[in-house]
Amino acid sequence: MDALRALHNRNSVNLLESPGPSAEQLKNIFKAGLRACDHKNLRPWRFIQIEGDARHQLGELLLTAKTAMDGAEPDAESAAKLRAKPLRAPLVIVVAAHITEHEKVPEIEQILSAGASAQMMMVAAFAQGLGAIWRSGALMFRPEVHQGLGLADNEKIVGFLYMGKAGRAKRVPRLDPADFVRSWPE
């Protein structure tokens, strides 16, 4: 797919089915993520690939974090929903920022770079005919999730990328750049 077509038309897909990305598609997705803007070449991106039965373990980890956050275990229905979240796609990629102290590159730039990496991966998935959605939420900031995923103290999750075969896609809204751009000075 043409790069501009992918950039102009990428859209999140809620309904994701098997199969997940092939090995070649996944390699392309990760390679795209490694091309994100990166001040001083710190390479502040880390990726954790979760598929198959490991998605069940992620669901349990989310339940543990929610229980710790609320101070009590959720009711059975809510617990089942939490456990099932990672099962909404055949592949979940955790994107984390690996923060390095640097006098010229503040933490926020490194987090933004990891976010840019995630976006590049989303476009690469779309360009290869895959569906994807970037998910987040309060649980991604919980220490239980960070520890359970083996993240270091200097790493922060920027999102969970769910990927698979696109089910029903939403219609892409047409936006006019003029609605978001102004010249300076006016």
C-alpha positions as CSV (number, residue, x, y, z in Angstrom):
1,M,0.0,0.0,0.0
2,D,1.2,3.5,-0.8
3,A,2.5,5.3,2.3
4,L,0.3,8.4,2.0
5,R,-2.8,6.2,1.5
6,A,-1.9,4.3,4.7
7,L,-1.3,7.5,6.6
8,H,-4.5,9.1,5.3
9,N,-6.8,6.1,5.9
10,R,-5.5,4.2,8.9
11,N,-8.3,3.6,11.4
12,S,-8.7,1.7,14.6
13,V,-10.5,-1.6,14.4
14,N,-12.3,-2.9,17.5
15,L,-13.2,-6.3,16.1
16,L,-10.0,-8.4,15.6
17,E,-9.9,-12.0,14.7
18,S,-7.4,-14.7,14.1
19,P,-5.0,-15.1,12.5
20,G,-2.6,-12.5,13.9
21,P,0.2,-11.0,11.9
22,S,2.5,-13.5,10.1
23,A,6.1,-13.5,11.0
24,E,6.9,-11.3,8.0
25,Q,4.2,-8.9,8.8
26,L,5.3,-8.7,12.4
27,K,8.9,-8.1,11.4
28,N,7.7,-5.2,9.2
29,I,5.6,-3.8,12.1
30,F,8.6,-3.8,14.5
31,K,10.9,-2.4,11.8
32,A,8.5,0.5,11.3
33,G,8.4,1.1,15.1
34,L,12.2,1.5,15.1
35,R,12.0,4.4,12.6
36,A,10.2,6.7,15.1
37,C,11.7,10.1,15.8
38,D,14.5,9.7,18.4
39,H,16.4,12.7,19.7
40,K,20.1,11.7,20.4
41,N,19.4,8.1,19.2
42,L,18.5,6.9,22.7
43,R,16.2,4.1,21.2
44,P,13.7,4.5,24.0
45,W,11.3,1.9,22.8
46,R,10.7,-1.6,24.2
47,F,8.1,-4.1,22.9
48,I,6.6,-7.1,24.6
49,Q,4.8,-9.5,22.3
50,I,1.9,-11.4,23.9
51,E,0.0,-14.1,22.1
52,G,-1.6,-17.5,22.5
53,D,-2.1,-18.6,26.1
54,A,0.1,-15.8,27.4
55,R,-3.0,-13.5,26.8
56,H,-4.7,-15.4,29.6
57,Q,-1.8,-14.6,31.9
58,L,-2.1,-10.9,30.9
59,G,-5.8,-11.1,31.8
60,E,-4.9,-12.4,35.3
61,L,-2.4,-9.7,35.7
62,L,-5.0,-7.0,34.8
63,L,-7.3,-8.6,37.4
64,T,-4.5,-8.5,40.1
65,A,-3.8,-4.8,39.3
66,K,-7.5,-3.9,39.4
67,T,-7.9,-5.6,42.7
68,A,-4.9,-3.8,44.2
69,M,-6.2,-0.5,42.8
70,D,-9.7,-0.8,44.2
71,G,-8.6,-2.6,47.4
72,A,-11.1,-5.4,46.8
73,E,-11.6,-8.1,44.1
74,P,-14.3,-7.1,41.5
75,D,-17.5,-9.0,41.2
76,A,-17.5,-12.2,39.1
77,E,-18.8,-10.5,36.0
78,S,-16.3,-7.6,36.1
79,A,-13.5,-10.1,36.8
80,A,-14.5,-12.2,33.8
81,K,-14.5,-9.0,31.6
82,L,-11.0,-8.1,32.8
83,R,-9.6,-11.6,32.2
84,A,-11.1,-11.5,28.6
85,K,-9.7,-8.1,27.6
86,P,-6.4,-9.5,26.1
87,L,-8.4,-12.2,24.2
88,R,-10.0,-9.5,22.0
89,A,-7.1,-10.0,19.5
90,P,-4.7,-12.8,18.6
91,L,-1.7,-10.5,19.4
92,V,-1.1,-7.8,22.0
93,I,2.1,-5.7,21.8
94,V,2.9,-3.7,24.9
95,V,4.9,-0.6,23.9
96,A,7.0,0.9,26.7
97,A,9.3,3.9,26.9
98,H,12.7,3.1,28.3
99,I,13.7,6.3,30.0
100,T,17.4,7.2,30.0
101,E,18.7,10.2,32.0
102,H,20.1,12.6,29.4
103,E,20.8,16.4,29.8
104,K,19.4,17.2,26.3
105,V,16.5,14.7,26.1
106,P,13.9,15.1,28.8
107,E,11.7,12.2,29.9
108,I,8.7,13.5,28.0
109,E,10.6,13.4,24.7
110,Q,11.4,9.8,25.3
111,I,7.8,8.9,26.1
112,L,6.7,10.8,23.0
113,S,9.2,8.9,20.9
114,A,7.8,5.6,22.2
115,G,4.3,6.9,21.4
116,A,5.5,7.7,17.9
117,S,6.9,4.2,17.6
118,A,3.5,2.8,18.5
119,Q,1.8,5.0,15.9
120,M,4.3,3.9,13.2
121,M,3.5,0.2,14.1
122,M,-0.2,0.9,13.8
123,V,0.3,2.4,10.3
124,A,2.5,-0.6,9.3
125,A,-0.2,-3.0,10.4
126,F,-2.8,-1.2,8.4
127,A,-0.6,-0.9,5.4
128,Q,-0.3,-4.7,5.4
129,G,-4.1,-5.3,5.6
130,L,-4.2,-5.9,9.3
131,G,-6.6,-4.5,11.9
132,A,-5.3,-2.8,15.0
133,I,-6.3,-0.7,17.9
134,W,-4.2,1.1,20.5
135,R,-5.7,0.6,24.0
136,S,-4.7,2.2,27.3
137,G,-6.3,2.9,30.6
138,A,-5.5,3.3,34.3
139,L,-4.2,-0.3,34.7
140,M,-1.3,0.3,32.4
141,F,0.2,2.7,35.1
142,R,-0.2,0.2,37.9
143,P,3.0,-1.2,39.5
144,E,1.5,-4.7,39.5
145,V,1.3,-4.6,35.7
146,H,4.8,-3.2,35.3
147,Q,6.3,-5.8,37.6
148,G,4.3,-8.6,36.1
149,L,5.5,-7.7,32.6
150,G,9.1,-7.5,33.9
151,L,9.5,-3.8,33.2
152,A,12.4,-1.9,34.8
153,D,11.9,1.0,37.1
154,N,12.8,3.4,34.3
155,E,10.2,2.0,31.9
156,K,6.6,3.3,31.4
157,I,3.9,1.7,29.3
158,V,2.6,4.0,26.5
159,G,0.0,1.5,25.2
160,F,-1.3,-1.9,24.3
161,L,-1.5,-2.5,20.6
162,Y,-4.1,-5.2,19.7
163,M,-3.6,-6.7,16.3
164,G,-5.2,-9.3,14.1
165,K,-7.4,-9.9,11.0
166,A,-9.7,-6.9,10.7
167,G,-13.3,-7.7,11.4
168,R,-15.8,-4.9,10.8
169,A,-14.0,-1.6,10.5
170,K,-15.4,1.8,11.4
171,R,-15.9,4.4,8.6
172,V,-12.9,6.7,8.5
173,P,-14.0,10.3,9.2
174,R,-12.9,12.8,6.7
175,L,-11.2,15.7,8.5
176,D,-10.2,19.0,6.9
177,P,-6.6,20.1,7.9
178,A,-7.8,23.7,7.7
179,D,-9.9,23.0,10.8
180,F,-6.7,22.3,12.8
181,V,-4.0,24.5,11.3
182,R,-3.3,28.2,11.7
183,S,-0.4,30.3,10.6
184,W,1.7,32.3,13.0
185,P,1.9,35.1,13.3
186,E,-1.6,35.7,12.2
